[in-house]
Each structure stands twice: as C-alpha cells, then as structure tokens.
C-alpha cells in the first residue's frame, strides 16, 4: 500500500541519549539549519537551581559541589523534573523546536521526530575529558555515575527503561566513530528528510543510522 507524503510544518525534533554523547552540538546545528528553537531540559533544571539560590558556572557545573548539592535536593523532590518535562511537552506540541531531553521521547507519545544518540561509556568519557580538561579515569567515573543516576531517576518517576528501551525512537545514531560535526551532519540530514515528507512510522520501527 502506498503512503501519502506531504511537507511537514511546525514540526519538533527530540534528541536523547546518555550524557556526553553529542546531543547539544547536533541540536544547535539542527536548530540553525531548520530555523528551530533549541530548548534543553538540562538548562531548564539549571534555571530552577538558580531560582533557588544556587550559583551557576560553566558546562561542568553539574560536577561541582553546588551542582552535586542541587542533584541531591532534586532526588528528594521529583517535582523539579516533572515541571521541566511539563514545560518541554508544551513546547514540543507547539512545534518549531528541537529539544534535548533524557525522558521526553518516552513521554511525548506521538509528537516529533525522535533521535537516540549511542556511544560507549569509554568513548563518552574521552569526550568529557577533552571538553572539561580532566583525566580519563575521573571522566569515566563521572559518566558511570550519571548513567546510573539517570536510569534510576526516570525508572522511579515514569517507569522508563532509559537507555534500554529504544522503541520510541525513529532513528538510532551510533556516534562511536563519528566526530561531533559528523554527528550533527547526520542528524541534519535525517531532519531534512523528516521535514520534507510526512510518513507515519509503525510503532517500534526504529531505524539505525
């Protein structure tokens, strides 16, 4: 049976993946190329921390004493995450956004193009070490801790098997052997095809790129 195709308007893109996998760089590129607004769930959480009096710093803020303190508070109050996700859901429904978020691909049932970025813990640790100028062993320790925390948080909040259940995604991009620019280029090409044609994907039909 043939499928009807039509150009998409006001679409949304949701990019997820474990930490330090290249989501932000790709989202920035997609936003610039397709005139979308990039909204990051992590930035919303940071803003909530700032509103509560925490002192923010650079991209490594989550690994500072202040960042760790906020994460500890976050564990005891799930409303932080739920409020962020409510705001993201509204933005995705309106369209014209690219969202980087851990849980939103599972929560936004039928909204947007969903991309999962995959890379091994060791490869992500290499990227984190280079970005934040820290030794590889410390970077790997941070990556392992973040992965475990995220899996626990979203399992408890929403029953999500974060990083294991990839059925919500339209595409999985293996970034292990790709540079940040190559990952961004792959994402832009996929989004370009999505923007051109409206074809409903059967449930669980995840493609790998």
C-alpha angles and dihedrals in degrees: 000000000000120000124225114239129201136162115270122235129195092006127169131218123207118196121191138166141125120302120290093016097123103265098136097049091049093045091051090052093048091047092052096045097046100031095246129146115247112222118183122201090209091056090052090053090049090052090053089051090050090050088055092053103265118146111237127209135168134321091295092058093114089064095051125093090258092049093048090048091054091047089054090052090046091057091060095046116047090183089085092066096036092054092049091049092048090054092047092049091055091049092049092050091052091051135209092095139109110210128197108202139142101222106021097092088063094042099044095067103186103005126109141338110303122209127185118200115207130197134148121260090248093052092047090049089054090054093046092049091052094046098045097032096237132135118274096244092055091046091052091049090052092048093051092048093049093048092051093046094049093049091050095045097051094040089055096042102041109001089250120158091217113204093005105064107058098165094112092063129096092199138016115205117199104214098178095106098029131093119231090259092050091051090050091049092051091050092049092052093051092048089049091057091045092051092051099050135035108211120154112233117222112246112273094012097132117173125209122221 
